[in-house]
Amino acid sequence: MPTKSKKTKSAGRFGARYGKKVRSKLVGVETKQRVKQKCPYCKKMGVKRLSKGIWYCAKCDKKFASDTYYLE
Ligand SMILES: [Zn+2]
């Protein structure tokens, strides 16, 4: 089992498969979706992605459907 390295980040789980380019593209999307996003209601950085297109804001306690991977 390959260990996750600094260089490959979240794409480390694929090992040497699928090619460097697609893996680095995926890292870009995945790191973006995991950071806190800006809430469209209270304009604060507190929105977390629960699932595909489902978002939750911890600041104003709203759950809503929006973009799939990251907001705006
Ligand atoms: Zn909010």
N, CA, C, O and the ligand as a Tripos MOL2 file, in Angstrom:
@<TRIPOS>MOLECULE
protein
  289   287    73     0     0
PROTEIN
NO_CHARGES

@<TRIPOS>ATOM
      1 N           0.8370   -1.2040    0.0000 N.3       1 MET1
      2 CA          0.0000    0.0000    0.0000 C.3       1 MET1
      3 C           0.8710    1.2510    0.0000 C.2       1 MET1
      4 O           1.7130    1.4250    0.8800 O.2       1 MET1
      5 N           0.6720    2.1070   -0.9690 N.am      2 PRO2
      6 CA          1.5130    3.3110   -1.0160 C.3       2 PRO2
      7 C           1.1090    4.3150    0.0460 C.2       2 PRO2
      8 O          -0.0780    4.5160    0.3040 O.2       2 PRO2
      9 N           2.0870    4.9370    0.6540 N.am      3 THR3
     10 CA          1.7790    5.9510    1.6550 C.3       3 THR3
     11 C           1.6040    7.3070    0.9860 C.2       3 THR3
     12 O           2.1810    7.5790   -0.0670 O.2       3 THR3
     13 N           0.8010    8.1430    1.6150 N.am      4 LYS4
     14 CA          0.5260    9.4690    1.0710 C.3       4 LYS4
     15 C           1.7630   10.3530    1.2450 C.2       4 LYS4
     16 O           2.2410   10.5460    2.3630 O.2       4 LYS4
     17 N           2.2640   10.8730    0.1600 N.am      5 SER5
     18 CA          3.4440   11.7250    0.2590 C.3       5 SER5
     19 C           3.0660   13.1810    0.0970 C.2       5 SER5
     20 O           1.9410   13.4940   -0.2940 O.2       5 SER5
     21 N           3.9870   14.0630    0.3900 N.am      6 LYS6
     22 CA          3.7770   15.4940    0.2840 C.3       6 LYS6
     23 C           3.5190   15.8930   -1.1640 C.2       6 LYS6
     24 O           2.6710   16.7410   -1.4450 O.2       6 LYS6
     25 N           4.2430   15.2880   -2.0560 N.am      7 LYS7
     26 CA          4.2040   15.6780   -3.4630 C.3       7 LYS7
     27 C           2.8690   15.3370   -4.1290 C.2       7 LYS7
     28 O           2.3420   16.1220   -4.9180 O.2       7 LYS7
     29 N           2.3290   14.1590   -3.8040 N.am      8 THR8
     30 CA          1.1110   13.7200   -4.4850 C.3       8 THR8
     31 C          -0.1670   14.1700   -3.7760 C.2       8 THR8
     32 O          -1.2460   14.1620   -4.3700 O.2       8 THR8
     33 N          -0.0420   14.5630   -2.5020 N.am      9 LYS9
     34 CA         -1.2070   15.0050   -1.7030 C.3       9 LYS9
     35 C          -2.3400   13.9780   -1.7080 C.2       9 LYS9
     36 O          -2.1080   12.7910   -1.4810 O.2       9 LYS9
     37 N          -3.5780   14.4430   -1.9710 N.am     10 SER10
     38 CA         -4.7260   13.5370   -1.8560 C.3      10 SER10
     39 C          -4.7560   12.4940   -2.9690 C.2      10 SER10
     40 O          -5.4300   11.4720   -2.8350 O.2      10 SER10
     41 N          -4.0330   12.7370   -4.0690 N.am     11 ALA11
     42 CA         -4.0020   11.7720   -5.1650 C.3      11 ALA11
     43 C          -3.0540   10.6110   -4.8670 C.2      11 ALA11
     44 O          -2.9110    9.6960   -5.6780 O.2      11 ALA11
     45 N          -2.4110   10.6510   -3.7040 N.am     12 GLY12
     46 CA         -1.4930    9.5840   -3.3170 C.3      12 GLY12
     47 C          -2.1820    8.2490   -3.1770 C.2      12 GLY12
     48 O          -1.5390    7.2030   -3.2600 O.2      12 GLY12
     49 N          -3.5020    8.2710   -2.9630 N.am     13 ARG13
     50 CA         -4.2480    7.0210   -2.8050 C.3      13 ARG13
     51 C          -4.3330    6.2360   -4.1060 C.2      13 ARG13
     52 O          -4.6630    5.0500   -4.0760 O.2      13 ARG13
     53 N          -4.0470    6.8580   -5.2520 N.am     14 PHE14
     54 CA         -4.0900    6.1580   -6.5290 C.3      14 PHE14
     55 C          -2.7590    5.5150   -6.9050 C.2      14 PHE14
     56 O          -2.6670    4.8080   -7.9080 O.2      14 PHE14
     57 N          -1.7340    5.7610   -6.1050 N.am     15 GLY15
     58 CA         -0.4300    5.2010   -6.4160 C.3      15 GLY15
     59 C           0.1250    5.7790   -7.6940 C.2      15 GLY15
     60 O           0.1170    6.9950   -7.8800 O.2      15 GLY15
     61 N           0.6100    4.9180   -8.5870 N.am     16 ALA16
     62 CA          1.2040    5.3860   -9.8280 C.3      16 ALA16
     63 C           0.1910    5.4120  -10.9680 C.2      16 ALA16
     64 O           0.5530    5.6760  -12.1150 O.2      16 ALA16
     65 N          -1.0770    5.1380  -10.6590 N.am     17 ARG17
     66 CA         -2.0830    4.9920  -11.7090 C.3      17 ARG17
     67 C          -2.6420    6.3310  -12.2320 C.2      17 ARG17
     68 O          -2.5430    7.3620  -11.5660 O.2      17 ARG17
     69 N          -3.2050    6.2890  -13.3910 N.am     18 TYR18
     70 CA         -3.9910    7.3380  -14.0620 C.3      18 TYR18
     71 C          -3.2110    8.5210  -14.6250 C.2      18 TYR18
     72 O          -3.8080    9.3830  -15.2700 O.2      18 TYR18
     73 N          -1.9270    8.5930  -14.4080 N.am     19 GLY19
     74 CA         -1.1300    9.6660  -15.0090 C.3      19 GLY19
     75 C          -1.0100   10.8920  -14.1310 C.2      19 GLY19
     76 O          -1.8740   11.1840  -13.3040 O.2      19 GLY19
     77 N           0.0870   11.6000  -14.3340 N.am     20 LYS20
     78 CA          0.4080   12.7360  -13.4680 C.3      20 LYS20
     79 C          -0.5640   13.9000  -13.6560 C.2      20 LYS20
     80 O          -0.9700   14.5440  -12.6890 O.2      20 LYS20
     81 N          -0.9240   14.1560  -14.8900 N.am     21 LYS21
     82 CA         -1.7360   15.3370  -15.1920 C.3      21 LYS21
     83 C          -3.1280   15.2760  -14.5570 C.2      21 LYS21
     84 O          -3.5640   16.2310  -13.9140 O.2      21 LYS21
     85 N          -3.8220   14.1480  -14.7400 N.am     22 VAL22
     86 CA         -5.1660   14.0380  -14.1620 C.3      22 VAL22
     87 C          -5.1130   13.9960  -12.6460 C.2      22 VAL22
     88 O          -6.0110   14.4940  -11.9660 O.2      22 VAL22
     89 N          -4.0340   13.3850  -12.1140 N.am     23 ARG23
     90 CA         -3.9230   13.3230  -10.6610 C.3      23 ARG23
     91 C          -3.7010   14.7120  -10.0660 C.2      23 ARG23
     92 O          -4.2680   15.0440   -9.0250 O.2      23 ARG23
     93 N          -2.8740   15.5230  -10.7300 N.am     24 SER24
     94 CA         -2.6330   16.8650  -10.2010 C.3      24 SER24
     95 C          -3.8720   17.7520  -10.3490 C.2      24 SER24
     96 O          -4.1130   18.6370   -9.5280 O.2      24 SER24
     97 N          -4.6570   17.5060  -11.4060 N.am     25 LYS25
     98 CA         -5.9070   18.2510  -11.5770 C.3      25 LYS25
     99 C          -6.8760   17.9160  -10.4540 C.2      25 LYS25
    100 O          -7.5390   18.8020   -9.9150 O.2      25 LYS25
    101 N          -6.9570   16.6440  -10.1020 N.am     26 LEU26
    102 CA         -7.8260   16.1880   -9.0380 C.3      26 LEU26
    103 C          -7.4270   16.7930   -7.6970 C.2      26 LEU26
    104 O          -8.2880   17.1580   -6.8960 O.2      26 LEU26
    105 N          -6.1260   16.9000   -7.4510 N.am     27 VAL27
    106 CA         -5.6410   17.5030   -6.2060 C.3      27 VAL27
    107 C          -6.1340   18.9360   -6.0940 C.2      27 VAL27
    108 O          -6.5250   19.3770   -5.0130 O.2      27 VAL27
    109 N          -6.1180   19.6650   -7.2030 N.am     28 GLY28
    110 CA         -6.6030   21.0380   -7.2170 C.3      28 GLY28
    111 C          -8.0520   21.1490   -6.8040 C.2      28 GLY28
    112 O          -8.4160   22.0240   -6.0190 O.2      28 GLY28
    113 N          -8.8910   20.2550   -7.3350 N.am     29 VAL29
    114 CA        -10.3230   20.2640   -7.0190 C.3      29 VAL29
    115 C         -10.5520   19.8340   -5.5790 C.2      29 VAL29
    116 O         -11.3320   20.4530   -4.8550 O.2      29 VAL29
    117 N          -9.8720   18.7720   -5.1660 N.am     30 GLU30
    118 CA        -10.1240   18.2140   -3.8360 C.3      30 GLU30
    119 C          -9.6560   19.1200   -2.7070 C.2      30 GLU30
    120 O         -10.3200   19.2080   -1.6750 O.2      30 GLU30
    121 N          -8.5190   19.7970   -2.8850 N.am     31 THR31
    122 CA         -8.0770   20.7100   -1.8270 C.3      31 THR31
    123 C          -9.0310   21.8950   -1.7380 C.2      31 THR31
    124 O          -9.2780   22.4140   -0.6490 O.2      31 THR31
    125 N          -9.5620   22.3200   -2.8660 N.am     32 LYS32
    126 CA        -10.4950   23.4430   -2.8860 C.3      32 LYS32
    127 C         -11.8200   23.0860   -2.2140 C.2      32 LYS32
    128 O         -12.4080   23.9090   -1.5130 O.2      32 LYS32
    129 N         -12.2800   21.8670   -2.4290 N.am     33 GLN33
    130 CA        -13.5700   21.4790   -1.8710 C.3      33 GLN33
    131 C         -13.4960   21.2180   -0.3740 C.2      33 GLN33
    132 O         -14.5250   21.2040    0.3020 O.2      33 GLN33
    133 N         -12.2970   21.0130    0.1510 N.am     34 ARG34
    134 CA        -12.1690   20.6900    1.5660 C.3      34 ARG34
    135 C         -11.9440   21.9080    2.4570 C.2      34 ARG34
    136 O         -12.1030   21.8230    3.6750 O.2      34 ARG34
    137 N         -11.5780   23.0330    1.8600 N.am     35 VAL35
    138 CA        -11.4210   24.2300    2.6840 C.3      35 VAL35
    139 C         -12.7930   24.8790    2.8850 C.2      35 VAL35
    140 O         -13.7350   24.6100    2.1400 O.2      35 VAL35
    141 N         -12.8880   25.7380    3.9020 N.am     36 LYS36
    142 CA        -14.1400   26.4330    4.1940 C.3      36 LYS36
    143 C         -14.4580   27.4240    3.0750 C.2      36 LYS36
    144 O         -13.5940   28.1810    2.6340 O.2      36 LYS36
    145 N         -15.7240   27.4040    2.6200 N.am     37 GLN37
    146 CA        -16.1400   28.2700    1.5270 C.3      37 GLN37
    147 C         -16.9380   29.4560    2.0610 C.2      37 GLN37
    148 O         -17.3430   29.4830    3.2230 O.2      37 GLN37
    149 N         -17.1540   30.4420    1.1770 N.am     38 LYS38
    150 CA        -17.8890   31.6410    1.5620 C.3      38 LYS38
    151 C         -19.3930   31.3780    1.4890 C.2      38 LYS38
    152 O         -19.9050   30.8820    0.4860 O.2      38 LYS38
    153 N         -20.0870   31.7230    2.5780 N.am     39 CYS39
    154 CA        -21.5260   31.4970    2.6410 C.3      39 CYS39
    155 C         -22.2770   32.5250    1.7950 C.2      39 CYS39
    156 O         -22.0160   33.7210    1.9280 O.2      39 CYS39
    157 N         -23.2020   32.0970    0.9280 N.am     40 PRO40
    158 CA        -23.9600   33.0470    0.1200 C.3      40 PRO40
    159 C         -25.0020   33.8170    0.9280 C.2      40 PRO40
    160 O         -25.5510   34.8020    0.4350 O.2      40 PRO40
    161 N         -25.2860   33.3880    2.1640 N.am     41 TYR41
    162 CA        -26.2940   34.0560    2.9810 C.3      41 TYR41
    163 C         -25.6610   35.0590    3.9390 C.2      41 TYR41
    164 O         -26.0650   36.2220    3.9710 O.2      41 TYR41
    165 N         -24.6720   34.6250    4.7220 N.am     42 CYS42
    166 CA        -24.0880   35.5230    5.7160 C.3      42 CYS42
    167 C         -22.7250   36.0530    5.2920 C.2      42 CYS42
    168 O         -22.1190   36.8360    6.0240 O.2      42 CYS42
    169 N         -22.2320   35.6470    4.1320 N.am     43 LYS43
    170 CA        -20.9670   36.1260    3.5490 C.3      43 LYS43
    171 C         -19.7390   35.8290    4.4140 C.2      43 LYS43
    172 O         -18.7140   36.5010    4.2970 O.2      43 LYS43
    173 N         -19.8510   34.8230    5.2790 N.am     44 LYS44
    174 CA        -18.7000   34.4390    6.1000 C.3      44 LYS44
    175 C         -18.0840   33.1580    5.5630 C.2      44 LYS44
    176 O         -18.7300   32.3810    4.8600 O.2      44 LYS44
    177 N         -16.8190   32.9560    5.9110 N.am     45 MET45
    178 CA        -16.1420   31.7450    5.4730 C.3      45 MET45
    179 C         -16.4500   30.6200    6.4540 C.2      45 MET45
    180 O         -15.6710   30.3580    7.3700 O.2      45 MET45
    181 N         -17.5780   29.9600    6.2630 N.am     46 GLY46
    182 CA        -17.9070   28.9110    7.2240 C.3      46 GLY46
    183 C         -18.6600   27.7520    6.6160 C.2      46 GLY46
    184 O         -19.2480   26.9410    7.3320 O.2      46 GLY46
    185 N         -18.6440   27.6690    5.2820 N.am     47 VAL47
    186 CA        -19.4430   26.6440    4.6260 C.3      47 VAL47
    187 C         -18.5970   25.4060    4.3730 C.2      47 VAL47
    188 O         -17.5050   25.4710    3.8090 O.2      47 VAL47
    189 N         -19.1380   24.2850    4.8070 N.am     48 LYS48
    190 CA        -18.4610   23.0070    4.6420 C.3      48 LYS48
    191 C         -19.2320   22.1420    3.6530 C.2      48 LYS48
    192 O         -20.4610   22.2000    3.6100 O.2      48 LYS48
    193 N         -18.5310   21.3470    2.8650 N.am     49 ARG49
    194 CA        -19.1870   20.4600    1.9120 C.3      49 ARG49
    195 C         -19.5360   19.1550    2.6090 C.2      49 ARG49
    196 O         -18.6580   18.4520    3.1100 O.2      49 ARG49
    197 N         -20.8250   18.8370    2.6360 N.am     50 LEU50
    198 CA        -21.2600   17.5980    3.2810 C.3      50 LEU50
    199 C         -21.2220   16.4390    2.3140 C.2      50 LEU50
    200 O         -20.7690   15.3460    2.6530 O.2      50 LEU50
    201 N         -21.7030   16.6840    1.1000 N.am     51 SER51
    202 CA        -21.7720   15.6620    0.0860 C.3      51 SER51
    203 C         -21.7720   16.3660   -1.2660 C.2      51 SER51
    204 O         -21.5530   17.5750   -1.3340 O.2      51 SER51
    205 N         -22.0140   15.6260   -2.3340 N.am     52 LYS52
    206 CA        -22.0610   16.2170   -3.6710 C.3      52 LYS52
    207 C         -23.1320   17.2970   -3.7330 C.2      52 LYS52
    208 O         -24.3220   16.9850   -3.6800 O.2      52 LYS52
    209 N         -22.7350   18.5570   -3.8450 N.am     53 GLY53
    210 CA        -23.6830   19.6530   -4.0080 C.3      53 GLY53
    211 C         -24.4420   20.0330   -2.7570 C.2      53 GLY53
    212 O         -25.3260   20.8880   -2.8150 O.2      53 GLY53
    213 N         -24.1230   19.4230   -1.6240 N.am     54 ILE54
    214 CA        -24.8090   19.7600   -0.3810 C.3      54 ILE54
    215 C         -23.8240   20.4720    0.5520 C.2      54 ILE54
    216 O         -22.7420   19.9610    0.8430 O.2      54 ILE54
    217 N         -24.2220   21.6580    1.0130 N.am     55 TRP55
    218 CA        -23.3410   22.5170    1.7780 C.3      55 TRP55
    219 C         -23.9830   22.8760    3.1000 C.2      55 TRP55
    220 O         -25.2060   22.9540    3.2190 O.2      55 TRP55
    221 N         -23.1320   23.0940    4.0950 N.am     56 TYR56
    222 CA        -23.6340   23.4750    5.4080 C.3      56 TYR56
    223 C         -22.8250   24.6410    5.9600 C.2      56 TYR56
    224 O         -21.5950   24.6020    5.9960 O.2      56 TYR56
    225 N         -23.5370   25.6790    6.3900 N.am     57 CYS57
    226 CA        -22.8670   26.8240    6.9870 C.3      57 CYS57
    227 C         -22.9740   26.7440    8.4990 C.2      57 CYS57
    228 O         -24.0730   26.7220    9.0540 O.2      57 CYS57
    229 N         -21.8190   26.6990    9.1650 N.am     58 ALA58
    230 CA        -21.8000   26.5850   10.6210 C.3      58 ALA58
    231 C         -22.1150   27.9110   11.2900 C.2      58 ALA58
    232 O         -22.5260   27.9380   12.4500 O.2      58 ALA58
    233 N         -21.9250   29.0150   10.5690 N.am     59 LYS59
    234 CA        -22.1360   30.3440   11.1650 C.3      59 LYS59
    235 C         -23.6230   30.6650   11.2800 C.2      59 LYS59
    236 O         -24.0800   31.1170   12.3300 O.2      59 LYS59
    237 N         -24.3920   30.4290   10.1910 N.am     60 CYS60
    238 CA        -25.8120   30.7800   10.2350 C.3      60 CYS60
    239 C         -26.6950   29.5300   10.2380 C.2      60 CYS60
    240 O         -27.9140   29.6350   10.1050 O.2      60 CYS60
    241 N         -26.0900   28.3510   10.3870 N.am     61 ASP61
    242 CA        -26.7980   27.0870   10.5400 C.3      61 ASP61
    243 C         -27.7670   26.7990    9.3880 C.2      61 ASP61
    244 O         -28.9190   26.4250    9.6080 O.2      61 ASP61
    245 N         -27.2780   26.9820    8.1550 N.am     62 LYS62
    246 CA        -28.1010   26.7110    6.9890 C.3      62 LYS62
    247 C         -27.5000   25.5520    6.2060 C.2      62 LYS62
    248 O         -26.2840   25.4410    6.0470 O.2      62 LYS62
    249 N         -28.3900   24.6950    5.7230 N.am     63 LYS63
    250 CA        -27.9630   23.6350    4.8230 C.3      63 LYS63
    251 C         -28.5990   23.8990    3.4660 C.2      63 LYS63
    252 O         -29.8040   24.1350    3.3810 O.2      63 LYS63
    253 N         -27.8120   23.8620    2.4220 N.am     64 PHE64
    254 CA        -28.3760   24.2070    1.1180 C.3      64 PHE64
    255 C         -27.6800   23.4440   -0.0040 C.2      64 PHE64
    256 O         -26.5820   22.9140    0.1660 O.2      64 PHE64
    257 N         -28.3480   23.4050   -1.1480 N.am     65 ALA65
    258 CA        -27.7890   22.7570   -2.3280 C.3      65 ALA65
    259 C         -27.1820   23.8200   -3.2350 C.2      65 ALA65
    260 O         -27.7780   24.8700   -3.4750 O.2      65 ALA65
    261 N         -25.9850   23.5260   -3.7320 N.am     66 SER66
    262 CA        -25.3200   24.4810   -4.6240 C.3      66 SER66
    263 C         -24.3760   23.7190   -5.5420 C.2      66 SER66
    264 O         -24.6480   22.5750   -5.9040 O.2      66 SER66
    265 N         -23.2700   24.3470   -5.9190 N.am     67 ASP67
    266 CA        -22.3130   23.7210   -6.8200 C.3      67 ASP67
    267 C         -21.7540   22.4240   -6.2380 C.2      67 ASP67
    268 O         -21.7360   22.2320   -5.0230 O.2      67 ASP67
    269 N         -21.3030   21.5480   -7.1150 N.am     68 THR68
    270 CA        -20.9170   20.2160   -6.6870 C.3      68 THR68
    271 C         -19.6110   20.1810   -5.8890 C.2      68 THR68
    272 O         -19.5490   19.5580   -4.8290 O.2      68 THR68
    273 N         -18.5690   20.8460   -6.3940 N.am     69 TYR69
    274 CA        -17.2540   20.6870   -5.7860 C.3      69 TYR69
    275 C         -16.8050   21.8600   -4.9230 C.2      69 TYR69
    276 O         -16.2300   21.6630   -3.8530 O.2      69 TYR69
    277 N         -17.0660   23.0740   -5.3830 N.am     70 TYR70
    278 CA        -16.7450   24.2450   -4.5590 C.3      70 TYR70
    279 C         -17.6510   25.4010   -4.9670 C.2      70 TYR70
    280 O         -18.1620   25.4400   -6.0860 O.2      70 TYR70
    281 N         -17.8410   26.3310   -4.0520 N.am     71 LEU71
    282 CA        -18.7660   27.4360   -4.3090 C.3      71 LEU71
    283 C         -18.0910   28.5260   -5.1250 C.2      71 LEU71
    284 O         -16.8800   28.7290   -5.0460 O.2      71 LEU71
    285 N         -18.9050   29.2220   -5.9110 N.am     72 GLU72
    286 CA        -18.5490   30.3130   -6.8680 C.3      72 GLU72
    287 C         -17.4320   30.0430   -7.8420 C.2      72 GLU72
    288 O         -17.0980   30.9070   -8.6530 O.2      72 GLU72
    289 ZN        -23.8410   31.3990    6.5650 Zn       73 ZN73
@<TRIPOS>BOND
     1     1     2 1
     2     2     3 1
     3     3     4 2
     4     3     5 am
     5     5     6 1
     6     6     7 1
     7     7     8 2
     8     7     9 am
     9     9    10 1
    10    10    11 1
    11    11    12 2
    12    11    13 am
    13    13    14 1
    14    14    15 1
    15    15    16 2
    16    15    17 am
    17    17    18 1
    18    18    19 1
    19    19    20 2
    20    19    21 am
    21    21    22 1
    22    22    23 1
    23    23    24 2
    24    23    25 am
    25    25    26 1
    26    26    27 1
    27    27    28 2
    28    27    29 am
    29    29    30 1
    30    30    31 1
    31    31    32 2
    32    31    33 am
    33    33    34 1
    34    34    35 1
    35    35    36 2
    36    35    37 am
    37    37    38 1
    38    38    39 1
    39    39    40 2
    40    39    41 am
    41    41    42 1
    42    42    43 1
    43    43    44 2
    44    43    45 am
    45    45    46 1
    46    46    47 1
    47    47    48 2
    48    47    49 am
    49    49    50 1
    50    50    51 1
    51    51    52 2
    52    51    53 am
    53    53    54 1
    54    54    55 1
    55    55    56 2
    56    55    57 am
    57    57    58 1
    58    58    59 1
    59    59    60 2
    60    59    61 am
    61    61    62 1
    62    62    63 1
    63    63    64 2
    64    63    65 am
    65    65    66 1
    66    66    67 1
    67    67    68 2
    68    67    69 am
    69    69    70 1
    70    70    71 1
    71    71    72 2
    72    71    73 am
    73    73    74 1
    74    74    75 1
    75    75    76 2
    76    75    77 am
    77    77    78 1
    78    78    79 1
    79    79    80 2
    80    79    81 am
    81    81    82 1
    82    82    83 1
    83    83    84 2
    84    83    85 am
    85    85    86 1
    86    86    87 1
    87    87    88 2
    88    87    89 am
    89    89    90 1
    90    90    91 1
    91    91    92 2
    92    91    93 am
    93    93    94 1
    94    94    95 1
    95    95    96 2
    96    95    97 am
    97    97    98 1
    98    98    99 1
    99    99   100 2
   100    99   101 am
   101   101   102 1
   102   102   103 1
   103   103   104 2
   104   103   105 am
   105   105   106 1
   106   106   107 1
   107   107   108 2
   108   107   109 am
   109   109   110 1
   110   110   111 1
   111   111   112 2
   112   111   113 am
   113   113   114 1
   114   114   115 1
   115   115   116 2
   116   115   117 am
   117   117   118 1
   118   118   119 1
   119   119   120 2
   120   119   121 am
   121   121   122 1
   122   122   123 1
   123   123   124 2
   124   123   125 am
   125   125   126 1
   126   126   127 1
   127   127   128 2
   128   127   129 am
   129   129   130 1
   130   130   131 1
   131   131   132 2
   132   131   133 am
   133   133   134 1
   134   134   135 1
   135   135   136 2
   136   135   137 am
   137   137   138 1
   138   138   139 1
   139   139   140 2
   140   139   141 am
   141   141   142 1
   142   142   143 1
   143   143   144 2
   144   143   145 am
   145   145   146 1
   146   146   147 1
   147   147   148 2
   148   147   149 am
   149   149   150 1
   150   150   151 1
   151   151   152 2
   152   151   153 am
   153   153   154 1
   154   154   155 1
   155   155   156 2
   156   155   157 am
   157   157   158 1
   158   158   159 1
   159   159   160 2
   160   159   161 am
   161   161   162 1
   162   162   163 1
   163   163   164 2
   164   163   165 am
   165   165   166 1
   166   166   167 1
   167   167   168 2
   168   167   169 am
   169   169   170 1
   170   170   171 1
   171   171   172 2
   172   171   173 am
   173   173   174 1
   174   174   175 1
   175   175   176 2
   176   175   177 am
   177   177   178 1
   178   178   179 1
   179   179   180 2
   180   179   181 am
   181   181   182 1
   182   182   183 1
   183   183   184 2
   184   183   185 am
   185   185   186 1
   186   186   187 1
   187   187   188 2
   188   187   189 am
   189   189   190 1
   190   190   191 1
   191   191   192 2
   192   191   193 am
   193   193   194 1
   194   194   195 1
   195   195   196 2
   196   195   197 am
   197   197   198 1
   198   198   199 1
   199   199   200 2
   200   199   201 am
   201   201   202 1
   202   202   203 1
   203   203   204 2
   204   203   205 am
   205   205   206 1
   206   206   207 1
   207   207   208 2
   208   207   209 am
   209   209   210 1
   210   210   211 1
   211   211   212 2
   212   211   213 am
   213   213   214 1
   214   214   215 1
   215   215   216 2
   216   215   217 am
   217   217   218 1
   218   218   219 1
   219   219   220 2
   220   219   221 am
   221   221   222 1
   222   222   223 1
   223   223   224 2
   224   223   225 am
   225   225   226 1
   226   226   227 1
   227   227   228 2
   228   227   229 am
   229   229   230 1
   230   230   231 1
   231   231   232 2
   232   231   233 am
   233   233   234 1
   234   234   235 1
   235   235   236 2
   236   235   237 am
   237   237   238 1
   238   238   239 1
   239   239   240 2
   240   239   241 am
   241   241   242 1
   242   242   243 1
   243   243   244 2
   244   243   245 am
   245   245   246 1
   246   246   247 1
   247   247   248 2
   248   247   249 am
   249   249   250 1
   250   250   251 1
   251   251   252 2
   252   251   253 am
   253   253   254 1
   254   254   255 1
   255   255   256 2
   256   255   257 am
   257   257   258 1
   258   258   259 1
   259   259   260 2
   260   259   261 am
   261   261   262 1
   262   262   263 1
   263   263   264 2
   264   263   265 am
   265   265   266 1
   266   266   267 1
   267   267   268 2
   268   267   269 am
   269   269   270 1
   270   270   271 1
   271   271   272 2
   272   271   273 am
   273   273   274 1
   274   274   275 1
   275   275   276 2
   276   275   277 am
   277   277   278 1
   278   278   279 1
   279   279   280 2
   280   279   281 am
   281   281   282 1
   282   282   283 1
   283   283   284 2
   284   283   285 am
   285   285   286 1
   286   286   287 1
   287   287   288 2
@<TRIPOS>SUBSTRUCTURE
     1 MET1         2 RESIDUE 1 A MET
     2 PRO2         6 RESIDUE 1 A PRO
     3 THR3        10 RESIDUE 1 A THR
     4 LYS4        14 RESIDUE 1 A LYS
     5 SER5        18 RESIDUE 1 A SER
     6 LYS6        22 RESIDUE 1 A LYS
     7 LYS7        26 RESIDUE 1 A LYS
     8 THR8        30 RESIDUE 1 A THR
     9 LYS9        34 RESIDUE 1 A LYS
    10 SER10       38 RESIDUE 1 A SER
    11 ALA11       42 RESIDUE 1 A ALA
    12 GLY12       46 RESIDUE 1 A GLY
    13 ARG13       50 RESIDUE 1 A ARG
    14 PHE14       54 RESIDUE 1 A PHE
    15 GLY15       58 RESIDUE 1 A GLY
    16 ALA16       62 RESIDUE 1 A ALA
    17 ARG17       66 RESIDUE 1 A ARG
    18 TYR18       70 RESIDUE 1 A TYR
    19 GLY19       74 RESIDUE 1 A GLY
    20 LYS20       78 RESIDUE 1 A LYS
    21 LYS21       82 RESIDUE 1 A LYS
    22 VAL22       86 RESIDUE 1 A VAL
    23 ARG23       90 RESIDUE 1 A ARG
    24 SER24       94 RESIDUE 1 A SER
    25 LYS25       98 RESIDUE 1 A LYS
    26 LEU26      102 RESIDUE 1 A LEU
    27 VAL27      106 RESIDUE 1 A VAL
    28 GLY28      110 RESIDUE 1 A GLY
    29 VAL29      114 RESIDUE 1 A VAL
    30 GLU30      118 RESIDUE 1 A GLU
    31 THR31      122 RESIDUE 1 A THR
    32 LYS32      126 RESIDUE 1 A LYS
    33 GLN33      130 RESIDUE 1 A GLN
    34 ARG34      134 RESIDUE 1 A ARG
    35 VAL35      138 RESIDUE 1 A VAL
    36 LYS36      142 RESIDUE 1 A LYS
    37 GLN37      146 RESIDUE 1 A GLN
    38 LYS38      150 RESIDUE 1 A LYS
    39 CYS39      154 RESIDUE 1 A CYS
    40 PRO40      158 RESIDUE 1 A PRO
    41 TYR41      162 RESIDUE 1 A TYR
    42 CYS42      166 RESIDUE 1 A CYS
    43 LYS43      170 RESIDUE 1 A LYS
    44 LYS44      174 RESIDUE 1 A LYS
    45 MET45      178 RESIDUE 1 A MET
    46 GLY46      182 RESIDUE 1 A GLY
    47 VAL47      186 RESIDUE 1 A VAL
    48 LYS48      190 RESIDUE 1 A LYS
    49 ARG49      194 RESIDUE 1 A ARG
    50 LEU50      198 RESIDUE 1 A LEU
    51 SER51      202 RESIDUE 1 A SER
    52 LYS52      206 RESIDUE 1 A LYS
    53 GLY53      210 RESIDUE 1 A GLY
    54 ILE54      214 RESIDUE 1 A ILE
    55 TRP55      218 RESIDUE 1 A TRP
    56 TYR56      222 RESIDUE 1 A TYR
    57 CYS57      226 RESIDUE 1 A CYS
    58 ALA58      230 RESIDUE 1 A ALA
    59 LYS59      234 RESIDUE 1 A LYS
    60 CYS60      238 RESIDUE 1 A CYS
    61 ASP61      242 RESIDUE 1 A ASP
    62 LYS62      246 RESIDUE 1 A LYS
    63 LYS63      250 RESIDUE 1 A LYS
    64 PHE64      254 RESIDUE 1 A PHE
    65 ALA65      258 RESIDUE 1 A ALA
    66 SER66      262 RESIDUE 1 A SER
    67 ASP67      266 RESIDUE 1 A ASP
    68 THR68      270 RESIDUE 1 A THR
    69 TYR69      274 RESIDUE 1 A TYR
    70 TYR70      278 RESIDUE 1 A TYR
    71 LEU71      282 RESIDUE 1 A LEU
    72 GLU72      286 RESIDUE 1 A GLU
    73 ZN73       289 GROUP 0 **** ****
